[in-house]
Amino acid sequence: MDVKIVSIGDIDDKMISQWNAWAAPGGQLVSPYLRFEFTRSVARARGDVRIAVFEDKGEIIGFFPHHAAREGVVRPIGAPMSDYQGIIAAPGQVLDPKAVLVASHGSALVFDNWVGPDPGDDPAVRTRDGSTIVELTDGAEAYFAAQQAEFPSHFRKTARLQRNAERDHGPVRVELGDPDGRLFEALCDWKQAQYRDTGKLDVFGINWVQSVLADLRENEGAGFGGLTAALWFGDRLAAVEFGLAAGGVYHSWFPAYDPGLAKYSPGLLLMQGLFRQLGTRGITRVDLGGGSAQYKKYYRSYEVPLYQGRILSTGLAALGIRSWELAESAARIMPGQLAEIPVRLRRRWAQASAFESGLPPRLASMARALSL
């Protein structure tokens, strides 16, 4: 097996067709993030996008889109903003990502939402997670009937919240689409305020992120592109979500709501209203992403396993990662929240390094994390 590193311009139409076919084994798309179009959107905003092309006896058997090694670290395309990462390969092919490190001259490959065969006890995997899937193949009504039978108190509560919102503000409705961009602007304002209040990295303030999202928004309603959904209480905008849609799959990505309406749980009401409308767009599966948020258990049909970890070779980047891991292990004997400091700092540094190329913005991000 050979691995060569190419640019986005080296991927021709035949390769694109093969790529997208492999991203949908058996005709069912795994995730919009794994389609070629997502890589192309990121490549339009960043100049460091590369594709590892796996070949066997001159025949292409897989692709791995990623960012060129920065300070020795290779990251999957769009990471950590991409909720699915991995090698797009021909059926039956299990390809070793370590080969990417050799070909790209990196010393560490860091991933946080890897999808693929169960790696078992592979030391590269540090934690395991699951992406929550909502199955709407039989229609929204059948889905909600099943969930309400299992969790009747939760759905009685959300119905009561909607009645309260209608009583106080007017009819509750969900609309799809954002032709003039006003809804996305509201989403950005709410998310950035949330990031400031919590001290989290403001990803909406990063130029390349905005460029990617703008590119995806331009393709809303196409075979691959963004999808904006808005919840209204009468004439008042209550919540907005921007996600990715392709191949019958919708992936929830950036939700936000008016904090002045928090008592009505607008995020849940938007999500439920969205489920009821997605069939008009040919969507039969909704992916709520990874994480263990409590609300997800009420909507989960099943989970797709995801893995977080790193693959290390030799070099300064690998040495730095090992040093952080040793610091985290040593900190476990410290009392209370002190034990969490190395973990929090490492997570913030990794995130800032992935999003920002310059040292000053990374250090500013670290300072904000330490201030909380």
N, C-alpha and C positions, 0 to 999 in steps of 0.2 A: 504494500500500500504506500502511496505517495501523497504528500500534502503540499500544495502550493498556495501561496498567498497572492490574491489578486485584488484589484480595485473594483468598484461597482460598475465601472464602464466596461469591464471585461466580461460581464455576465450578459450573454446574448438571449434572444427570445426563446430559443430551444431550452436553454438552461433555466430560464425563468419558469417555463411551463413545467419542467421536471421538478424544480424546487417546490412549486405550489402543489403539485400532485403528491409529493412526499409529505408535505405539511398536512395533507388530508388523507391519511391512510384509510382505505376502504370507502373513500368518498366523504368522510366526515372530518372536517377541519378540527385540528387540535386547539388552535388559538390564532386569532388575527395577528398576534405578535410574531408568529413563525412564518407568515407569508412574506414573499419578496418585497411587496409594496411597503411594508413597515420599514424594512432596511433601507429602501430607496428614500423614504421620507426623512429618515435620520441622516442619510448621506447628503441630502440637499442642504442640511443645516450644519453639518460637520465635515471637515476634510480628513478625518482620521478613520473613516470606515474602511474595513478590509473584509474580504471573504476568504476563508480557508476552504479550498476545494479538495475533497478527498477523491483519489483515483485508485483504481485497481486494474492493472494491465491496460492503462490508457482509457479506461471507462470511468466516468464520474459516478461516484456512489454516495456522495454527501456534500453538504455545505454547512459552514459555520460562520455566520456573520458576527463581526466583533469590531472593537476599536483597537487600533494599533497600540502596541505596548507603550504605556506612558510611565516612565520611571520604573520600567520592568514589569508593570502590571497590565495584563490583558483582561478586558472586560467584554461580556456579551453585548450585542448591539442594544443601544439605548439604556443599558444598565446604569443605575439601579431603577430606572423609571419603567423598564419593561417587566411586565408581570409573568412572562414566560420566556425562558431562555433554553438553548440547547442546540444540538446538532440535528439538522434536517437531513434525513438519510433514507436510502432505498429500503424497502421492506426486508426485514431479516438482518439488516446490517447493524452491528453494534461497533461504533467507531470510538477510538480512544482519544479523548480531548487532550491528552498529554502531547500528542503529535502536533497540536496547534502551537504549544509552547516552543517546541523545537523549531518549527517552521517560522515562527514570528519573532524568535530571539527574545522571548520574555522569560521571566523567572517565576511568575505566579499568574494563575488564571483564577479570578475571583468570581463566584456566581452566587445569586441569592434566590433565584426562582427556576432552578434547573428542572426540566421535564424530560423523562426518558425511562429506560429500564431501571428497575430497582438496583441500586449499587451495593446492596447488602451491607457488609461491614467495612466498606471502603473508607479509609481514614480521611479521604478528601472531604467527605460529607460531615459537617459539623452539627447540623440540625435538620429535622424533617418537618414539613408543613403540608397542608392540603388546601387546594383551591376549591372553593365552594361552587358547586354546579346546580343550577335550577333547570330542570328538564320540563320543557313546554311542548313536547312533541304531540301530546294528546289535547293541547289547547289550554288556555289559561284557566278556564272554569274547572276543568278536571283537576288541574294542578292545585288550585286553591281549595277545592273540596277535600282533597287528600290532606293538605297541610292543616286545614281548619279542624279536621277530624282528629289529628294528632296533637294539635296545640290550640284547643278552643279558646282558652283564656287570653292568649296573645292576640288572636285575631278579633276577639270581642273588644279588646282594649284599643286596637288600631281603628276599628269601626267607630268606637266612641270618640276617639281623637278626631276623626274626620267629621263626625257630626258636630263636635264642638267648634271646629274650624269653620264649618259652613254657617253655624249659628252666629259666630262672631265676625266673620269677614265676607261671607258669600259663597257661591258655588265653588267646590273643589274640582279642579280638572288638571289633566296632564296633557301637554302638547309636545309633539316631536318636531325638531327642526329649528334652525336659527338663521334665517336668511340675511338679516342685517347685522348680526354679531352682537347685538345688545345683551343677549342672554349670557354669552361667553364672557363679556366684560363684567357682568354681575358676578359670575362664578369666580373670575380672577380676583375681584375685590374682596369677596368673602374668604377665599382661600388664603390670600396674602395677609389679611387681618388675623386669620387663624394661626398662620405660621408665626406672625409677630407675637401674638399673645402666648403661644406655647414655646417660643424659642426654637422652633424647628427650621430647618433650611428652607428658604423661600425659593422653591424650584420655579415658580412662575416669574421670578425676577431674573432668570437666567436666559440670555438671548437665544441660545440654540434650542432650548426647550420651547420657547414661544414660537420659534420658526417651525419646529416639527408639528406643534399643535395647529398652527395656521395652515400648514400644508394638508394635514389630515382633515381640517374643517372644510377646505375647498372641495374635498371629494365626498362631502356628506351626501348620502343617497346613492352613491355609486356601489360597485361590487365590493370595494374595499374603501373604508374611510371612517371618519368620525361620525358620531351620532349625538346630538344634543337633545336632552329632554328637560322640560320645565314643569314645575308644579305651581299652579296659581290658586290663591285663595281670593275669589272674586277678582278684583283688578290688581291685587298685590302679588308680586312675584315672591314665592315662598322658598323655592329650592331649584337648583339646576344641577344637572349631571352631564358630563361629557365622557363618552366611551368610544370603543372601537367596534365596528360591525363588519363582518365578512363571513361568507360561506355558511349562513344560517346561525352564526354565533354572535352574540353581543357580549363584550367584556366591559363591565363597569370599571371606571378608571378614576375620574375626578368628580366626586360629589361635593356639594356645598349648599348651605341653606342660610336664610336670614336668621341671625341669632335672636332677633326680637320675637321670633315665632317658635322658639325651641320647644315650648311646652306642648306643642301639637305633634312633635316628632315628624317634622316635614320630610326628613330623609326617608323614613319608612313609608310614608304616604306616597312619595314620589316613586320609590322602588316598586311598590305594589301596583300603582297606576301604570308604570312603565311595562311591567310584566303583561298587563292586560292589553297593551297596544302593540307589542312587538310583533305579534303575528301578522300585522298588516305590512311589515317590512320583511316577511319571510324568515323571521328569527324563531328558532325552535329550542335554542339553548342559551342560557344566560350564565356567565361566569362572574362570580362576585369576588374573585381573587383570593389570595392567601390571607392568613391571619386568623386569630381566634376570637374575633368580635362576637359578643354574646348573641346579637340579633341573628347571626347567620344560621344558628341551629334551627330556627323556626322556618327557614326557607330552603334548607339544603335537601337536594335530591340524592347527591353523592359527592365525593371529592376526587380530585385529580392530585396524586402525590407530587409534591415539589421538594427540592432539596437545596440546602444552603451550605456553602463550603468554599474550599479553595484547593487548587492543585499546585504544588510547589516543586520547583526545580532548584537550581543553584543560582545565587545572586543576591544583591542587596534587598530587593523587594521581598524575596522569600525569607531572608533573615529578619527583616522588619516585622513581617507577619508572625513569624514564630516568636519573636520577642513580645509582641502584644499578647499572644496567647499565653505565654508564660506569666505575664503580668496579671492577666485575668485569673489564672489558676491560683496565683499567690494571693490575690485579693479576696478569694473566697473565705479566708479565715478572718477577715476584717468584720467588725460589727455593723449591723444595720445597712443603711444606704451607702456606706463607704465602699462596700463590696461591689456596688454597681457602677462606681465611677470609672474604672478602666473599661468596662464594657460599653458604657455610654460614650466615652471619649473615642474609643476605637471605632464604634459605629458611626459617629459623627465625622471623624477624619476620613473614613472610607467613603462615606457619602459625598462629602465636600470634594474629595480628590476625584471622584468619578464625574461630578458635575462641573467642577471648576479647574481650569488648567493652571491658573496663576496661584502663587503662594499667598499673597495678601488676602484674597477673598477666602481662602481656606482657613487662614489664621483668624480672620474675623468671625467665621462660622464657629470655630472652636471656642472663641471668647464668649460668644452668645450661649453656647452649650454650657460652659462653666458657670455662667452667671445665674443659671436656674437652680 
